[in-house]
């Protein structure tokens, strides 16, 4: 025979997702009734059973937080019942309540973790309520520890996945950088080999690239690279960077006639400035 007592309760909050559930197991109905009266102020969901076998059935039907069981019951003692309860539901907190002091079996059960506490009959109501409240706190602390452990496991897994993605991205970027550097080296070699003078000027007016042909035509024994274009380039080239785009002019360099073409950079990339190309006519 079993009963379920559900006192009136407010709607559950975000913190309290379910009520505290207590299972009372005793073969005497008057004891079960007295226990429920002693605990009614604590607003537990109380399940009852009249034997160990019936208590195991209640555990299979509904989630339970704390179990209080009599020791001397027909068919299965309280310690035997709580050992079986521990096997199937290790997260429950288990208490023996008995008027008999069978110290050997109870001590063994406590030592092996089958029961949390031993209380004697007749009981003091306030002491009983205090011990059961502590048992629920222990159960909830274990649940919170489990929740935090699981949250930490998930966080660690997410962090490991993020690190793996980052490592893959870094590997890809390093590979792209190697390719870009190789392409840049090839581009430099090509520009230096072109039979035309090529000069790159940034937005601040500094010469940031000069190929070998332009260096021979314009350097006059002074390096052009990192010089200011306004100071290092011939006067006919100065208006090209201030006029319309594209712009052209003709000038004489090293005794030969040249055409200078100037174009703004930045249409096809992030580089800004001007590119001047000197072609011999």
C-alpha positions as CSV (number, residue, x, y, z in Angstrom):
1,X,0.0,0.0,0.0
2,X,1.4,3.5,-0.9
3,X,0.2,7.0,-0.6
4,X,1.4,10.3,-2.1
5,X,1.0,13.5,-0.2
6,X,1.2,16.7,-2.3
7,X,0.6,19.9,-0.3
8,X,-0.6,23.0,-2.1
9,X,2.3,24.8,-3.7
10,X,3.0,27.9,-5.8
11,X,4.0,27.6,-9.4
12,X,7.7,26.4,-9.7
13,X,10.3,29.1,-10.2
14,X,13.3,29.1,-12.4
15,X,15.5,28.1,-9.4
16,X,13.1,25.4,-8.1
17,X,12.4,23.1,-11.2
18,X,10.9,20.3,-9.1
19,X,9.9,19.8,-5.5
20,X,11.8,17.8,-2.9
21,X,10.6,14.2,-2.9
22,X,10.9,12.0,0.2
23,X,10.2,8.2,0.4
24,X,9.1,6.8,3.8
25,X,9.3,3.0,4.1
26,X,7.9,1.2,7.2
27,X,5.7,-1.8,7.6
28,X,3.5,-0.1,10.2
29,X,0.9,2.3,8.9
30,X,0.7,4.3,12.2
31,X,4.5,5.0,12.0
32,X,4.1,6.3,8.4
33,X,1.2,8.5,9.5
34,X,3.2,9.9,12.4
35,X,6.2,10.6,10.2
36,X,4.0,12.5,7.7
37,X,2.5,14.5,10.5
38,X,5.9,15.5,11.8
39,X,7.1,16.5,8.3
40,X,4.0,18.2,6.9
41,X,5.3,21.7,7.6
42,X,8.3,21.1,5.4
43,X,6.2,20.9,2.2
44,X,7.9,17.8,0.8
45,X,6.3,15.5,-1.8
46,X,6.0,12.4,0.3
47,X,5.8,8.8,-1.0
48,X,5.2,5.8,1.3
49,X,5.8,2.1,1.1
50,X,5.1,-0.8,3.5
51,X,8.1,-3.0,2.6
52,X,11.5,-2.9,1.0
53,X,10.1,-4.5,-2.2
54,X,7.4,-1.9,-2.4
55,X,10.0,0.8,-1.7
56,X,12.0,-0.4,-4.7
57,X,8.9,-0.2,-6.8
58,X,8.2,3.4,-5.8
59,X,11.8,4.3,-6.7
60,X,11.3,2.7,-10.1
61,X,8.2,4.8,-10.7
62,X,9.3,8.2,-9.5
63,X,12.5,10.2,-8.9
64,X,13.3,10.4,-5.2
65,X,15.8,12.6,-3.3
66,X,15.8,11.2,0.2
67,X,14.8,7.8,1.6
68,X,13.9,7.1,5.3
69,X,13.5,3.4,6.0
70,X,12.7,1.3,9.1
71,X,15.2,-1.3,9.9
72,X,13.0,-4.3,11.0
73,X,10.6,-5.1,8.2
74,X,9.4,-8.6,7.0
75,X,11.1,-10.0,3.9
76,X,13.8,-7.4,3.7
77,X,15.5,-5.3,6.4
78,X,16.0,-1.6,6.0
79,X,19.7,-2.0,5.4
80,X,19.1,-4.6,2.7
81,X,16.5,-2.4,1.1
82,X,18.9,0.6,1.1
83,X,21.7,-1.4,-0.3
84,X,19.5,-2.3,-3.3
85,X,18.3,1.3,-3.5
86,X,21.9,2.5,-3.7
87,X,22.7,0.1,-6.5
88,X,19.7,1.3,-8.7
89,X,19.6,4.9,-7.5
90,X,23.1,5.9,-6.1
91,X,22.2,9.6,-6.0
92,X,19.6,9.2,-3.3
93,X,20.4,10.1,0.3
94,X,19.5,7.1,2.5
95,X,18.5,7.2,6.3
96,X,17.7,4.3,8.6
97,X,15.1,4.8,11.3
98,X,14.8,2.0,13.9
99,X,14.0,1.3,17.5
100,X,16.6,-1.5,17.5
101,X,20.3,-1.0,17.8
102,X,21.7,-3.6,15.4
103,X,25.1,-1.9,15.4
104,X,27.0,-4.4,13.3
105,X,24.8,-4.4,10.2
106,X,24.1,-0.7,10.5
107,X,27.7,0.2,11.0
108,X,28.7,-1.9,8.0
109,X,26.1,-0.2,5.9
110,X,27.3,3.3,6.9
111,X,30.9,2.3,6.2
112,X,30.2,1.0,2.7
113,X,28.0,4.1,1.9
114,X,24.7,2.3,1.7
115,X,23.2,4.7,4.3
116,X,23.9,8.3,5.2
117,X,22.6,8.4,8.8
118,X,21.0,6.3,11.5
119,X,18.1,7.7,13.6
120,X,16.5,6.0,16.5
121,X,12.8,5.5,17.5
122,X,11.1,7.1,19.2
123,X,12.3,10.2,17.4
124,X,12.2,13.9,18.3
125,X,10.2,15.7,15.6
126,X,12.5,18.7,15.4
127,X,15.6,16.5,15.3
128,X,14.0,14.4,12.6
129,X,13.1,17.4,10.5
130,X,16.6,18.9,10.9
131,X,18.3,15.6,9.8
132,X,16.0,15.2,6.8
133,X,16.5,18.9,5.8
134,X,20.3,18.3,5.9
135,X,19.9,15.2,3.8
136,X,18.0,17.2,1.1
137,X,20.8,19.9,1.2
138,X,23.4,17.2,0.7
139,X,21.4,15.8,-2.2
140,X,21.0,19.3,-3.8
141,X,24.7,20.0,-3.3
142,X,25.6,16.8,-5.1
143,X,23.2,17.8,-8.0
144,X,24.7,21.2,-8.2
145,X,28.2,19.7,-8.3
146,X,27.1,17.3,-11.1
147,X,25.6,20.2,-13.0
148,X,28.8,22.3,-12.7
149,X,30.9,19.3,-13.7
150,X,28.8,18.7,-16.8
151,X,28.9,22.5,-17.6
152,X,32.7,22.4,-17.3
153,X,32.9,19.3,-19.5
154,X,30.8,21.0,-22.1
155,X,32.8,24.2,-21.9
156,X,36.1,22.3,-22.2
157,X,34.7,20.4,-25.2
158,X,33.7,23.7,-26.8
159,X,37.0,25.3,-26.0
160,X,38.9,22.3,-27.5
161,X,36.7,22.6,-30.7
162,X,37.4,26.3,-30.9
163,X,41.1,25.7,-30.4
164,X,41.1,23.1,-33.2
165,X,39.3,25.5,-35.5
166,X,41.7,28.3,-34.6
167,X,44.7,26.0,-35.3
168,X,43.2,25.0,-38.6
169,X,42.6,28.7,-39.5
170,X,46.2,29.5,-38.5
171,X,47.6,26.7,-40.6
172,X,45.5,28.0,-43.6
173,X,46.7,31.5,-43.0
174,X,50.3,30.5,-42.7
175,X,50.0,28.5,-46.0
176,X,48.4,31.5,-47.7
177,X,51.1,33.8,-46.3
178,X,53.8,31.5,-47.7
179,X,52.0,31.6,-51.1
180,X,51.6,35.4,-50.9
181,X,55.3,35.8,-50.1
182,X,56.3,33.6,-52.9
183,X,54.0,35.5,-55.3
184,X,55.4,38.8,-54.0
185,X,59.0,37.6,-54.6
186,X,58.1,36.6,-58.1
187,X,56.3,39.9,-58.7
188,X,59.4,41.8,-57.5
189,X,61.6,39.8,-59.8
190,X,59.3,40.4,-62.7
191,X,59.1,44.2,-62.0
192,X,62.9,44.4,-61.7
193,X,63.2,42.6,-65.0
194,X,60.7,44.7,-66.9
195,X,62.6,47.0,-69.5
196,X,60.8,50.1,-68.1
197,X,61.2,52.2,-65.1
198,X,58.6,51.6,-62.4
199,X,58.2,53.7,-59.3
200,X,55.6,53.3,-56.5
201,X,54.7,56.3,-54.3
202,X,52.4,56.0,-51.2
203,X,49.7,58.4,-50.1
204,X,52.3,60.4,-48.0
205,X,54.4,61.0,-51.0
206,X,57.2,58.5,-50.1
207,X,58.8,56.3,-52.7
208,X,58.1,52.7,-51.6
209,X,59.2,50.8,-54.7
210,X,61.8,51.4,-57.4
211,X,62.8,48.7,-59.9
212,X,66.3,48.4,-61.2
213,X,65.6,50.2,-64.5
214,X,64.2,53.3,-62.7
215,X,67.0,53.3,-60.2
216,X,69.6,53.5,-63.0
217,X,67.7,56.3,-64.7
218,X,66.9,58.5,-61.7
219,X,69.1,57.7,-58.7
220,X,72.0,59.9,-59.6
221,X,74.2,58.0,-57.1
222,X,71.5,58.4,-54.4
223,X,69.0,55.7,-53.5
224,X,65.4,56.6,-54.3
225,X,63.7,54.1,-52.0
226,X,62.2,55.7,-48.9
227,X,62.9,59.2,-50.3
228,X,60.1,61.7,-50.7
229,X,58.9,61.9,-54.3
230,X,58.7,65.7,-54.2
231,X,62.5,65.9,-53.5
232,X,63.9,62.9,-55.4
233,X,61.9,62.8,-58.7
234,X,62.5,65.1,-61.7
235,X,60.3,68.2,-61.9
236,X,58.3,67.0,-64.9
237,X,57.0,64.0,-62.9
238,X,55.7,66.1,-60.0
239,X,52.4,67.3,-61.6
240,X,51.5,63.7,-62.6
241,X,50.6,62.8,-59.1
242,X,48.5,65.9,-58.6
243,X,46.6,66.0,-61.9
244,X,43.9,63.8,-63.4
245,X,44.2,60.0,-63.4
246,X,45.6,58.6,-65.6
247,X,48.2,61.3,-66.5
248,X,51.1,61.3,-69.0
249,X,54.1,63.5,-69.8
250,X,57.3,63.4,-71.8
251,X,60.8,64.1,-70.5
252,X,64.4,63.5,-71.2
253,X,66.4,61.2,-69.0
254,X,70.0,60.1,-69.5
255,X,70.1,61.6,-73.0
256,X,67.0,59.7,-74.2
257,X,63.3,60.6,-74.7
258,X,60.9,58.9,-72.3
259,X,57.1,58.9,-71.8
260,X,56.0,58.8,-68.1
261,X,52.5,57.4,-67.3
262,X,51.0,57.8,-63.8
263,X,48.1,55.9,-62.4
264,X,46.4,55.8,-59.0
265,X,46.7,52.5,-57.1
266,X,43.9,51.0,-55.1
267,X,41.3,50.0,-57.7
268,X,42.1,46.3,-57.3
269,X,43.5,46.1,-53.7
270,X,44.1,47.8,-50.4
271,X,47.4,49.6,-51.6
272,X,46.9,53.3,-52.1
273,X,49.2,55.8,-53.8
274,X,50.6,56.3,-57.4
275,X,52.5,54.1,-59.9
276,X,54.8,55.8,-62.4
277,X,56.0,53.9,-65.4
278,X,58.9,55.3,-67.6
279,X,58.9,54.0,-71.2
280,X,61.7,54.9,-73.6
281,X,60.4,56.3,-76.9
